[in-house]
């Protein structure tokens, strides 16, 4: 039986884990391989064929845009289906992705349902099969240990990363060893999950995380849920859409009726020099 191979390209390991876990939640039998940027993906594509590429737009070394252009003009398989994943959901960037001959796009943050829906529709279209046949191809073979080994490695990676970064993420209690700032005035930013967009008041921010206050709401995000932190400064001239995930939630009052919630977001764009420079300028402005 044919094995479906999917290439996941993103400079943030946490986002690669999210995409891989999402795909495997519906298709545990699919083979997934990963690349940390366009250059690594390019090397893999020269060695083997893939039925689908799920690629981040903004990456160092070689962006998703540059990788897609290479595939369509010089790649060994110019027709490889390509889905662009981006935190830029405005019409201009959607149109640009499609003009580059991306087959589809997904806007961060996204749910597993959205991810698997796009993956399913694209594979059915490119392979010329129906959903029942695709599910058979994606079923987990009992004798194939690769999926279980992959799941174990995911658990190991997540555990080690949490341990390694725990003293940085919990900015309320941990001793900071990096640049940080506590704004001396009200500093408002925006947080975007798949089903919730809300303003937040920044309490403390570092190069790897932000702790803020949001208003309590029925649509409180889940722990580990992907989120985009929109940082706008210099009267709107400097804008960064920083990808992250919900790390910690805490009611501000000891009551079930607490109106406000402390929230900590852990950033995953630590390899993006432009976003890092913007964060550093913002932090320095309060020091």
N, C-alpha and C positions, 0 to 999 in steps of 0.2 A: 504494500500500500504506500502511496506517495506520502512523503513527509513534508509538511509545510514549514518553510523556514522564514523567520521574520528577523530583520535587523533593526535594533533599537539604538538610536543615536542621540546622546544628550551628555553634556559635560558634567551634569550633576548626577552622582551615583544614586542619590535618593529618588530622583525622578525616573531613572532607568528602572529601579526596583518597582516603582509604582506602575509603570507601563507594563513591565514584565508580569507582575502579579495580576494586573487587570486582564491581560491577554490569557494567561493561564487559568484564570478563574472560570472561563468559558471553554477554552481549548487547551487542556493540560497536555495534549499530545503534540502540540506545535513545538518546533525547535526554535529557540530564541538565542540570538547572539547580540553582543553589545559593543558599542564604540563610544569613546569619550569625546570625540569631535569628528569633523568631516574628514580629516586626514586619515584617521584610523579606519573610518568607514570605507573610504576610497580603497585602502589596502585590502580590506576584506572582500569588497566587491570585485576586485581583480582576481581573487582566488576562487570564489564560488558565487552561485546564483541564489537569489532570494525571491520569495513570492511577494514580499511586501517590505517596505522601509517605513519606519515610524521615526521621524527626525525632528529635533528641536530646531528652531530658527536661529537663535542667538547662541553662538559658541565661539570660543577662541580658536586660533589656528586656522580653521576652515569652517565657515558658517553653514547652516542648512541651505541657505540660498545658493552659496557657491558650490556645495555638493550636488544639489539638484541640477544646476547648470552644467556641471561636469558630466553627470550621468546622461543627461539628455543630448549632449553634443559629443562626448568622447568615451563614455562608459562602455564596457563590454556588452552590457544589455541595456540599451537606451530606453526600453519600454517598461523597465521595472516599476511597478506601482509605488507611488511615493506620497505619503501623508505628512504634511507639515504640522508640527505642534508648536504653538506660539502663545505668548501671553498678550500679544497685540491683536485684539479682536475687532479693531476698527475697520471700516470698509476698505480703506486704502491698502492695508496690508493683506486683507483677504483677496482683493483683486490682484495684487502683486503676486501672491503665492500661486494663484490660478494661471496668471499670465506666464509664469515660469514653467508651467505644465505640471504643477503638482496635481495629483488626482483628487485630493481632498485636503481638508485641514481640520485641526481640533484646537480650540481655544482653551488655554489654562485659566482657571482651574477646571477640571473636568471630572465627571463621575465614571465609574467602571462601566455603567450602562452606555454612556456616550462613546467611550473608547471601543467597547466590543461591538457596538452598533456600526461604527465607521469601519472597523476591521472586517466585520462580517460582510457588509455591503460591498466593500472594495474587492475582497477575495471572491465572492460570488460572481461579481462582474468580470474580473480579470481571468478567472478560471472557467467561467461559463458553467457553473454548477448551482444547484439549489441548496437551501439552508440545511436540509437533512443530510445531504452528502458532505457538506462542509463540516457538520457536527461529527460525522463518522471519521473524517480525516483528522479532526481535532480531539478525538477520544483518546484517553490515556491507555496505552498498551500495558497489560498487567506485568509482562516480562521486561518492560523497558524501565530501567532504573534511573535514566537520565533526568526524568521529571522530578522524582523524589530527591535525587541528589541536588538538583537545582533548588528545590524548596528548602532543603537543609542549609545550603550555602546562603540563601536569602536570610534565613533566621540568624545564621552566624554573623553575617555582615551587619544586620540591623542591631544585634546585641552588642557587638564590638564598637560600632559607631556611637551607640547611645552611651556606653561606658566611657568612651574616649572624650565625648563632647559634653558630658553632663555638667562639668564645672563651668562651662561657657554658657550653656543654654539657659539655666536657671538664674537669670540675672538678678533676681530679687535677693538671693542668699549667697551666691558664690562670689568668691574674690576674683575680680576681673584682672586679667593679664593682658588685655588688649585695649585699644582705644574705645572709650565709651563716653556717653554724655547723658546728663539729666537736664532736659530743657528747662530754662528758668522762666519760660513763659508758655502759654498754651500753644502747643504745636500739634496741628491736626493733620492727619493723613487718612488714607482710605485702604480698607481691606476688602478683597474680593474672593469669595468662595464660589462654588458652582451655583448655589441657590441663595446666596446672601451677599449683598454689598452694603458696607456700613462705614461710617466715619469712625475714627478712633483718636483718642488723646494720648500722645506718646509720653510715657513715664520715663523710660530709659532705653537707650539704643546703643548697640555695639556693632562691630563689623560683621557679626555672625547672627545677631538676633535683635528683636525689639520686644519690649514689654509695654503694653498699652492698655487703655481702658475703653471698653465698648459698653453700649447700653444693653441690658439683658433683654432677650427676645425669644420667642418660641422657636426660632430657627437657629439656635446656638450650634456652632460648628462642632464636629467631632474631633477628638484627639487624633493626630496624624493625618488629618484631612488637608490636601493641597490648598494653598492660598497664594494670592498675589498681593504684595504690599506696594501700593502706589505712592511713591515719594515725589512730591512736587515742590520745588524751591525756586528762588530767584524769580518770583512773580510769574511762574509758569514756564520759564525758559529752560529749566533743567527738570526733566522727568525721567524717572527710572521705575520700571515695573519689575520688582524683585520677587522672584519665586521662592516659596518657602512652604512650611507645613505647620499646623497647629500643634504646639508642643505642650502647653500648659494652660489650664483654665481654672480660675479661682474667684468665688463670689467675694465682693468687697465688704459685705456685711454678713454677720452671722445670722442670717435669716433666709428662709425659702423665698421671701419676697424681695430679695436683693435686686435693686434696680440696675446696678452696674457690675461689670465683670472685669477682672484683670486677665489679660490674655498674653501669652508669650508665643511669638512666632520665631521659628528657627529658619534662617535663610539657607538656600541651597545654590545660590549663584556666586559662590566664592571664587570661581574661575573667570568671572566676567570683569575685565579691567575697568570698563566704563562705569558699571554699576558700583564697583568697589571705590572708584575715585569719587563718585557722587556721594556715597555714604561717608567717606572720609572728610569731604568738604563740609558736609552737614554736621558731622560730629564736632569738627574743629571749630565751627561757628559758635558753639556753646562753651568752649574751653578757653 
